[in-house]
């Protein structure tokens, strides 16, 4: 009897240990995700509140690898942040779009986690690139998203100026009576494709996707009545809406603080009785995996201070953009990224992109 009791006790201990080790960066809800860092601290938060040793980051010049072309929104934001980041050391921007950005991502992934002298400055599109197979680098395991800067702006559902639809409900009613007839312009495999897929789910309708290019390409096609509906970023949508060249039916995520009077009157999806799109464009700073908590905390602190600076915010809003840092630590940013990756993965699977 004693032998049987000892055997049962051993089995119970094994099962208990197995149950405690099941979390990973691919968690569907983002809860209790484990960052791939060489961490000795159990506390979350920056170096100022985690109790861990202070980091001497940056030890040398830091390159911000921007996986977007010069002059675009991501690049402009990086260069605005550079002015404030100079208080912490020597920072430079390097635009690298080779392989859709994959070349730069590989370089940062292979970087030294002891120094983190090269980091990625890009947006949520990296998750789409991973899910759709453009890159094999896992964006929350082989890289660590340390800083997440959501935009206060929203994507907008737009139609031609002479469209019969004046409200989002008009469009929904038509689509339900004519499933698949609406021609929806999208850059296939992009973040805009994810937005439109989530919109489609929220509205409960079917439309037919038509391959287009960037926001500017879709605006041209919209004004030429070559597509019936698409999604456009806030700054571009507002410019063409104010001039009367398009109609704007709804804000997908929410309402920005820097909208003009006409654009501010456009309802959100929630105000129209639908669920909002629960993925937003974020600018994200990725560092190599394997650094300690103190280094990640120092990176987070530097970028948060830069984005919170009044001068930074003023310059961003002058250019029609707004970003902020709602998180209190790099680990909160990491958990947020895990959740966004899960949502994007599920949407891409539903759209047949992966």
C-alpha positions in Angstrom: 0.0 0.0 0.0 2.8 2.4 0.8 4.4 1.7 -2.6 1.1 2.4 -4.4 0.6 5.6 -2.4 4.2 6.8 -3.3 3.5 6.0 -7.0 0.3 8.0 -7.0 1.9 11.0 -5.3 4.7 11.0 -7.9 2.2 11.0 -10.7 0.3 13.8 -9.2 3.5 15.9 -8.9 4.3 15.3 -12.6 0.9 16.3 -13.7 1.0 19.5 -11.6 4.4 20.5 -13.1 3.1 19.9 -16.7 0.1 22.0 -16.1 2.2 25.0 -15.0 4.4 25.0 -18.1 1.9 25.5 -20.9 2.1 29.2 -21.7 3.8 30.5 -24.8 4.0 33.6 -27.0 1.2 32.2 -29.2 -1.4 32.4 -26.4 -4.7 33.3 -28.0 -5.8 35.7 -25.3 -2.4 37.1 -24.4 -2.8 36.3 -20.7 0.3 35.3 -18.8 2.5 35.4 -21.9 6.2 34.9 -21.2 8.6 37.3 -22.9 11.7 35.5 -24.4 14.2 37.4 -22.2 17.0 36.3 -19.9 15.1 37.7 -16.9 16.1 37.3 -13.3 13.2 39.5 -12.1 9.6 38.5 -11.6 8.4 42.0 -11.4 7.0 43.9 -14.5 7.6 47.5 -15.1 10.5 49.8 -16.0 13.9 49.8 -14.3 12.6 52.5 -12.0 9.9 50.4 -10.4 10.9 46.7 -11.0 13.6 46.5 -8.5 16.1 45.2 -11.1 19.5 46.7 -11.6 19.7 49.8 -13.8 20.8 49.4 -17.4 23.6 51.3 -19.1 21.8 51.1 -22.4 22.6 52.5 -24.8 26.3 51.6 -24.6 27.0 52.8 -28.2 25.2 54.4 -31.1 21.7 52.9 -31.7 20.3 52.3 -35.2 16.6 52.5 -35.7 15.9 50.2 -38.6 12.7 51.7 -40.2 11.1 49.1 -42.5 9.4 51.8 -44.5 10.4 54.3 -47.1 11.8 57.8 -46.4 9.1 60.5 -46.2 6.3 58.2 -45.1 4.4 58.4 -41.8 6.5 55.8 -40.0 9.8 57.4 -41.1 8.6 60.9 -40.2 7.6 59.8 -36.7 11.0 58.1 -36.2 12.9 61.3 -37.2 10.7 63.4 -34.9 11.5 61.0 -32.0 15.2 61.2 -32.8 15.3 64.8 -31.6 14.2 63.8 -28.1 16.0 60.4 -28.1 19.3 62.3 -28.4 19.0 63.1 -24.7 19.8 59.4 -24.1 22.6 58.9 -26.6 23.5 58.7 -30.3 20.5 57.5 -32.4 20.3 57.2 -36.2 17.6 56.2 -38.6 18.2 53.7 -41.3 15.5 53.0 -43.8 15.6 49.3 -45.0 12.7 48.0 -47.1 14.7 45.2 -48.8 12.6 42.0 -49.0 9.6 43.9 -47.7 11.6 44.7 -44.6 12.6 41.1 -43.9 16.4 41.8 -44.4 16.4 44.4 -41.6 14.4 42.2 -39.4 16.9 39.3 -39.8 19.7 41.7 -39.0 18.1 42.9 -35.7 17.2 39.4 -34.8 20.8 38.4 -35.1 21.9 41.5 -33.1 23.7 41.3 -29.7 21.2 41.3 -26.9 23.9 42.6 -24.6 24.0 45.9 -26.3 20.7 46.1 -28.3 22.5 48.6 -30.6 20.0 48.0 -33.4 16.3 48.0 -33.0 13.3 47.8 -35.4 11.0 50.8 -35.7 8.0 49.7 -37.7 4.3 49.1 -37.4 1.7 46.3 -36.9 2.3 45.2 -40.5 5.2 43.0 -39.3 2.6 40.7 -37.7 0.8 40.4 -41.0 4.1 39.7 -42.7 4.8 36.9 -40.3 1.3 35.4 -40.4 1.2 35.5 -44.3 4.7 34.0 -44.6 6.7 37.0 -45.9 9.0 36.4 -43.0 9.7 33.4 -40.8 10.8 35.5 -37.8 8.3 35.2 -35.0 7.6 38.8 -33.9 7.1 38.0 -30.2 9.5 35.1 -29.7 12.6 35.8 -31.9 12.1 39.5 -31.5 10.8 41.3 -28.4 8.2 44.1 -28.9 9.4 46.5 -26.2 7.5 49.7 -27.0 4.0 50.0 -28.5 2.7 53.4 -29.7 -0.9 53.2 -30.8 -2.2 56.0 -33.0 -5.1 58.1 -31.9 -6.3 58.1 -35.5 -8.7 55.6 -37.0 -9.1 53.9 -40.4 -12.3 55.0 -42.2 -14.8 53.2 -44.5 -15.0 55.2 -47.6 -17.2 55.2 -50.8 -17.3 57.3 -54.0 -18.9 60.7 -53.8 -21.8 59.7 -56.0 -22.4 56.4 -54.2 -26.0 55.6 -53.2 -24.8 55.0 -49.7 -25.0 57.9 -47.3 -24.6 55.9 -44.1 -22.9 52.7 -43.1 -26.3 51.1 -42.5 -27.2 51.9 -46.1 -24.2 49.9 -47.3 -25.0 47.0 -44.9 -28.6 46.8 -46.1 -27.5 46.7 -49.7 -24.8 44.1 -49.1 -27.2 41.8 -47.3 -29.6 42.0 -50.2 -26.8 41.6 -52.7 -24.1 39.4 -51.1 -20.7 39.6 -52.8 -21.8 42.3 -55.3 -19.8 45.2 -53.6 -16.3 45.6 -55.0 -14.0 46.2 -52.0 -10.6 47.6 -52.8 -7.7 46.2 -50.8 -4.0 45.8 -50.9 -4.0 42.0 -50.6 -2.1 40.5 -47.7 -1.6 43.9 -46.0 -2.8 45.4 -42.8 -5.6 47.1 -44.7 -6.8 43.6 -45.7 -7.0 42.7 -42.0 -8.9 45.9 -41.3 -11.4 45.2 -44.0 -11.7 41.5 -42.9 -12.6 42.7 -39.4 -15.0 45.2 -40.8 -16.7 42.5 -42.8 -17.1 40.4 -39.7 -18.4 43.4 -37.7 -20.9 44.4 -40.3 -22.0 40.8 -41.0 -21.9 41.1 -44.8 -20.1 39.7 -47.8 -18.2 41.7 -50.4 -15.7 40.8 -53.2 -12.1 41.9 -52.7 -10.4 43.7 -55.5 -6.6 43.9 -55.5 -5.4 47.5 -55.3 -2.3 49.3 -54.0 -1.7 51.8 -51.2 -4.2 54.3 -49.7 -3.4 56.8 -52.5 -4.1 54.1 -55.2 -7.4 53.2 -53.6 -8.4 56.8 -53.4 -7.8 57.2 -57.2 -9.8 54.0 -57.9 -12.6 55.2 -55.5 -12.9 58.6 -57.2 -13.0 56.8 -60.6 -15.8 54.5 -59.4 -13.6 51.5 -60.1 -14.4 50.1 -56.6 -17.4 50.5 -54.3 -15.8 50.7 -50.9 -12.5 50.6 -49.2 -10.7 51.6 -46.0 -8.5 54.7 -45.9 -6.2 56.2 -43.2 -7.5 59.2 -41.3 -5.3 61.9 -42.8 -5.9 60.9 -46.4 -9.6 60.3 -45.9 -10.1 63.7 -44.2 -8.4 65.6 -47.0 -10.5 64.0 -49.8 -13.7 64.2 -47.7 -13.2 67.9 -46.9 -12.8 68.6 -50.6 -16.0 66.6 -51.5 -14.2 64.0 -53.6 -15.4 61.0 -51.5 -17.9 60.0 -48.9 -16.8 58.8 -45.5 -19.3 56.5 -43.8 -17.7 55.4 -40.5 -14.6 55.3 -38.3 -13.5 51.8 -37.8 -11.7 52.2 -34.4 -12.7 55.5 -32.7 -12.6 59.2 -32.9 -9.4 61.3 -33.0 -8.8 64.5 -31.1 -7.4 66.3 -34.2 -10.2 65.9 -36.6 -11.8 68.7 -38.6 -15.4 69.6 -38.0 -16.8 67.7 -41.0 -14.8 64.6 -40.2 -15.6 64.7 -36.5 -19.3 64.3 -37.4 -18.7 60.9 -39.0 -20.0 58.2 -36.7 -17.8 55.4 -35.3 -18.8 51.8 -36.0 -19.9 51.5 -32.3 -22.1 54.6 -32.6 -23.7 53.0 -35.7 -24.5 49.9 -33.7 -21.6 47.6 -34.8 -18.5 46.3 -33.1 -15.4 48.4 -33.7 -12.3 47.0 -35.4 -10.2 45.8 -32.5 -6.8 46.1 -34.1 -5.2 49.5 -34.5 -2.1 50.7 -36.3 0.8 50.9 -33.8 4.3 52.0 -34.1 6.4 49.3 -32.4 10.0 49.1 -31.3 11.4 45.5 -31.4 14.7 44.5 -29.8 16.7 41.3 -30.1 15.5 38.5 -27.9 17.7 37.5 -25.0 18.4 40.8 -23.3 17.7 41.3 -19.5 14.7 43.2 -18.1 16.8 46.2 -17.2 17.8 46.7 -20.9 14.3 46.4 -22.2 13.1 48.7 -19.4 15.7 51.3 -20.4 14.6 51.1 -24.1 11.0 51.5 -23.0 11.7 54.5 -20.8 13.7 56.4 -23.5 11.0 56.0 -26.2 8.1 56.7 -23.8 9.8 60.0 -22.7 10.4 60.9 -26.3 6.8 60.3 -27.4 5.3 62.0 -24.3 7.3 65.2 -24.9 5.1 68.2 -25.7 7.3 69.2 -28.6 7.1 65.7 -30.1 3.3 65.7 -29.8 3.0 69.1 -31.3 5.1 68.1 -34.4 3.2 64.8 -34.8 -0.2 66.6 -34.8 1.0 69.3 -37.2 1.7 66.5 -39.7 -1.8 65.0 -39.1 -0.6 62.1 -36.9 -0.9 61.3 -33.2 0.7 58.5 -31.3 0.9 57.9 -27.5 2.1 55.3 -25.0 -0.7 54.1 -22.8 1.4 51.3 -21.2 3.4 51.5 -18.0 6.1 49.0 -18.8 7.7 47.0 -21.6 6.0 43.9 -20.4 2.6 45.4 -20.9 3.6 46.3 -24.4 4.7 42.7 -24.9 1.4 41.3 -23.7 -0.5 43.8 -25.9 1.5 42.6 -28.9 0.7 38.9 -28.2 -3.0 39.7 -28.2 -2.8 41.7 -31.4 -0.8 38.9 -33.1 -3.5 36.4 -32.1 -6.3 38.6 -33.5 -4.4 39.2 -36.8 -3.7 35.5 -37.1 -7.3 34.5 -36.6 -8.4 37.2 -39.2 -5.9 36.1 -41.8 -7.0 32.5 -41.3 -10.6 33.5 -41.9 -9.6 35.5 -45.0 -7.5 32.5 -46.4 -4.2 34.5 -46.2 -2.4 31.7 -44.3 
